[in-house]
Amino acid sequence: MLKVMVIDDSNTIRRSAEIFLGQAGYHVVLAEDGFDALAKIADHEPDLIFCDILMPRLDGYQTCALIKKSPRFSDIPVVMLSSKDGLFDRARGRMVGSEQYLTKPFTKDTLLKAVAERARRHDDRSPSDAVRAATGLSASLV
């Protein structure tokens, strides 16, 4: 079962995502800001992360950058969530390592489509890719 983390300071967004993803059979982990998320990532090891951009304390760009700098978690795909749909926001998200950008409010279909795309990529990895991702070993060691 794919494990999906949703990081958003809006309780409404978190609950909507939890309902949509839960109904589709995904295991959902919720975090209300970047600090909360960083504490939970190690415990839950999600397969995919949705991360709001505008949050107090640690914004989504900073949260994504910290996730991507961690050797243990850098392979986890991050999809940025924002109410802004500007080119600058999308580019900045790419610069910190996000793979995709969803505009809020999202629909059930757009959220599930984003998860399905990541799940397909996750399933397409060869066994040696999965071993490398799980162990952090380079290709020459596997």
C-alpha positions as CSV (number, residue, x, y, z in Angstrom):
1,M,0.0,0.0,0.0
2,L,1.4,3.4,-1.0
3,K,2.0,5.7,1.9
4,V,1.3,9.4,1.2
5,M,2.1,12.4,3.4
6,V,0.2,15.6,3.1
7,I,1.8,18.7,4.6
8,D,-0.5,21.7,4.9
9,D,-1.3,24.3,7.6
10,S,-5.0,24.3,6.4
11,N,-7.0,21.7,8.3
12,T,-9.6,21.8,5.4
13,I,-6.9,20.8,2.8
14,R,-5.5,18.1,5.1
15,R,-8.9,16.6,5.8
16,S,-9.9,16.7,2.1
17,A,-6.7,15.0,1.0
18,E,-7.1,12.4,3.8
19,I,-10.6,11.6,2.7
20,F,-9.8,11.5,-1.1
21,L,-6.6,9.4,-0.6
22,G,-8.1,7.2,2.1
23,Q,-11.1,6.3,-0.1
24,A,-8.7,5.3,-2.9
25,G,-7.0,2.9,-0.5
26,Y,-3.8,4.8,0.3
27,H,-2.3,5.1,3.7
28,V,-2.2,8.8,4.6
29,V,0.1,10.6,7.1
30,L,-0.8,14.2,7.9
31,A,1.5,17.1,9.0
32,E,0.5,20.6,9.7
33,D,3.8,22.3,8.9
34,G,7.3,21.6,7.8
35,F,8.7,20.9,11.3
36,D,5.9,18.5,12.0
37,A,6.5,16.8,8.7
38,L,10.3,16.4,9.2
39,A,9.6,14.8,12.5
40,K,7.1,12.3,11.0
41,I,9.0,11.5,7.8
42,A,11.6,9.3,9.6
43,D,8.9,7.4,11.5
44,H,6.5,6.9,8.6
45,E,8.8,6.9,5.5
46,P,6.2,8.0,3.0
47,D,6.4,7.0,-0.7
48,L,5.1,10.4,-1.8
49,I,4.8,13.8,-0.2
50,F,2.4,16.7,-1.0
51,C,3.7,19.9,0.5
52,D,2.0,23.3,0.7
53,I,4.2,26.2,-0.1
54,L,2.8,28.9,2.2
55,M,3.1,27.7,5.8
56,P,4.3,29.3,9.0
57,R,7.7,28.6,10.6
58,L,9.1,26.5,7.7
59,D,7.6,27.1,4.3
60,G,7.2,24.4,1.6
61,Y,10.3,25.4,-0.4
62,Q,12.5,25.0,2.8
63,T,10.7,21.8,3.7
64,C,11.2,20.3,0.3
65,A,14.9,21.4,0.2
66,L,15.6,19.7,3.5
67,I,13.9,16.5,2.4
68,K,15.9,16.5,-0.8
69,K,19.2,17.2,1.0
70,S,18.7,14.1,3.2
71,P,20.4,11.0,1.6
72,R,17.8,8.8,3.3
73,F,14.8,10.7,1.9
74,S,16.0,12.4,-1.2
75,D,14.3,9.8,-3.5
76,I,10.8,10.5,-2.1
77,P,8.9,12.5,-4.7
78,V,7.5,15.8,-3.5
79,V,4.5,17.5,-5.1
80,M,4.1,21.2,-4.2
81,L,0.7,22.5,-3.3
82,S,-0.2,26.2,-3.7
83,S,-3.1,28.6,-4.3
84,K,-0.7,30.5,-6.6
85,D,-0.3,29.3,-10.1
86,G,2.6,31.4,-11.3
87,L,5.6,30.4,-13.4
88,F,8.0,31.7,-10.7
89,D,6.4,29.5,-8.0
90,R,6.6,26.4,-10.3
91,A,10.3,27.2,-11.1
92,R,11.2,27.7,-7.5
93,G,9.6,24.4,-6.6
94,R,11.7,22.6,-9.3
95,M,14.8,24.3,-8.0
96,V,14.3,22.8,-4.5
97,G,13.6,19.4,-5.9
98,S,9.8,19.0,-6.3
99,E,8.6,16.9,-9.2
100,Q,5.2,18.4,-9.7
101,Y,3.0,21.3,-8.8
102,L,-0.7,21.2,-8.0
103,T,-2.9,24.3,-7.6
104,K,-5.3,24.5,-4.7
105,P,-8.1,23.9,-4.3
106,F,-7.4,20.6,-6.0
107,T,-10.1,18.1,-7.1
108,K,-10.2,14.5,-6.1
109,D,-9.3,13.5,-9.7
110,T,-6.2,15.8,-9.9
111,L,-5.0,14.6,-6.5
112,L,-5.5,10.9,-7.4
113,K,-4.0,11.4,-10.8
114,A,-0.8,12.8,-9.3
115,V,-0.6,9.9,-6.9
116,A,-1.2,7.4,-9.7
117,E,1.6,8.9,-11.8
118,R,4.1,8.6,-8.8
119,A,2.8,5.1,-8.0
120,R,3.4,4.0,-11.6
121,R,7.0,5.3,-11.5
122,H,7.5,3.7,-8.1
123,D,6.3,0.3,-9.5
124,D,8.4,0.7,-12.6
125,R,11.7,0.7,-10.8
126,S,13.8,-2.4,-11.3
127,P,14.5,-4.6,-8.2
128,S,18.1,-3.3,-8.1
129,D,16.7,0.3,-8.1
130,A,14.5,-0.6,-5.2
131,V,17.4,-2.1,-3.3
132,R,19.5,1.0,-4.0
133,A,16.7,3.3,-2.9
134,A,16.1,1.2,0.3
135,T,19.8,0.9,1.2
136,G,21.3,4.0,-0.2
137,L,23.9,2.0,-2.1
138,S,25.3,3.1,-5.4
139,A,24.8,1.1,-8.6
140,S,28.4,-0.2,-8.4
141,L,27.7,-1.9,-5.1
142,V,24.5,-3.6,-6.0
